[in-house]
């Protein structure tokens, strides 16, 4: 009986894993400069439902993100980051929002 219970538990765990949501890991570029930029970028990304984590490197400008693709998309996250003043590889921040960034957060913008 004990073996049967262990097998039942094992099968249940495997079944749950089969129905788990799709977690996606990706990398993309975000323009910014400093630790303050990192805080704002990370907060914006995490405010999007489905984002598990975002880690941004201010030197390389590369962000690593993990998110639930059933709840959001990389496009949605990049739009949110652009909405707080930071250009991404796909979306440009509104000029008014960019101009309101702290002086140390103003990066060289590509045209």
C-alpha positions in Angstrom: 0.0 0.0 0.0 2.9 2.4 0.8 4.4 1.8 -2.6 1.1 2.5 -4.3 0.8 5.8 -2.4 4.3 6.8 -3.4 3.6 6.0 -7.1 0.4 8.0 -6.9 2.2 11.0 -5.5 4.9 10.7 -8.1 2.4 10.5 -10.9 0.5 13.5 -9.5 3.7 15.6 -9.5 4.5 14.7 -13.1 0.9 15.5 -14.1 1.1 18.9 -12.5 4.3 19.6 -14.2 2.8 18.8 -17.6 0.1 21.5 -17.0 2.5 24.1 -15.7 2.6 27.5 -17.4 5.2 28.3 -20.0 8.1 30.2 -18.5 10.2 32.1 -21.1 13.7 33.4 -20.6 14.9 36.1 -23.0 17.5 38.9 -23.4 17.0 42.4 -24.8 18.6 45.8 -24.8 17.5 48.7 -22.6 19.2 52.1 -22.7 20.1 53.7 -19.3 23.1 54.5 -17.2 23.0 53.9 -13.5 21.6 52.2 -10.4 18.7 54.6 -10.3 17.9 53.5 -13.9 18.1 49.9 -12.8 15.6 50.5 -10.0 13.1 52.2 -12.3 13.5 49.7 -15.1 13.1 46.7 -12.7 10.1 48.2 -11.0 8.4 48.9 -14.3 9.0 45.4 -15.6 7.9 43.7 -12.4 4.6 45.7 -12.5 3.7 43.7 -15.6 1.6 40.7 -14.5 3.5 37.5 -15.4 7.1 38.9 -15.0 9.0 36.7 -12.7 12.3 38.6 -12.8 14.3 41.1 -14.8 18.0 41.7 -14.3 19.6 44.6 -16.2 23.3 45.2 -16.6 24.1 49.0 -16.9 27.4 48.4 -18.7 26.2 46.0 -21.4 22.7 47.5 -21.4 21.4 43.9 -21.7 18.4 42.7 -19.6 17.7 39.1 -18.8 14.0 38.4 -18.2 11.9 35.5 -17.2 8.1 35.7 -17.6 5.0 33.6 -17.9 4.1 33.7 -21.6 0.4 32.9 -20.8 0.1 36.2 -19.0 2.4 38.6 -20.9 4.8 39.0 -23.8 8.2 40.6 -24.3 6.6 43.3 -26.3 4.3 44.3 -23.3 7.3 44.4 -21.0 9.3 46.6 -23.4 6.4 48.9 -23.9 6.1 49.3 -20.1 9.8 50.1 -19.8 9.6 52.6 -22.6 6.6 54.2 -20.8 8.9 55.2 -17.9 11.5 56.8 -20.1 13.9 54.1 -21.2 14.4 53.2 -24.8 14.5 49.4 -25.6 15.7 47.7 -28.7 12.1 47.8 -30.0 10.3 50.8 -28.4 11.4 54.4 -28.0 10.4 56.3 -24.9 8.3 59.4 -25.3 10.5 62.5 -25.5 8.6 64.3 -22.6 9.1 61.3 -20.3 12.8 60.9 -21.3 13.3 64.6 -20.6 11.9 64.2 -17.1 14.5 61.6 -16.2 17.1 62.5 -13.5 20.1 64.0 -15.2 22.3 61.0 -14.5 19.8 58.7 -16.1 19.8 60.5 -19.5 21.6 58.3 -22.0 22.7 59.0 -25.5 19.6 58.3 -27.6 19.8 56.7 -31.0 17.7 58.4 -33.7 
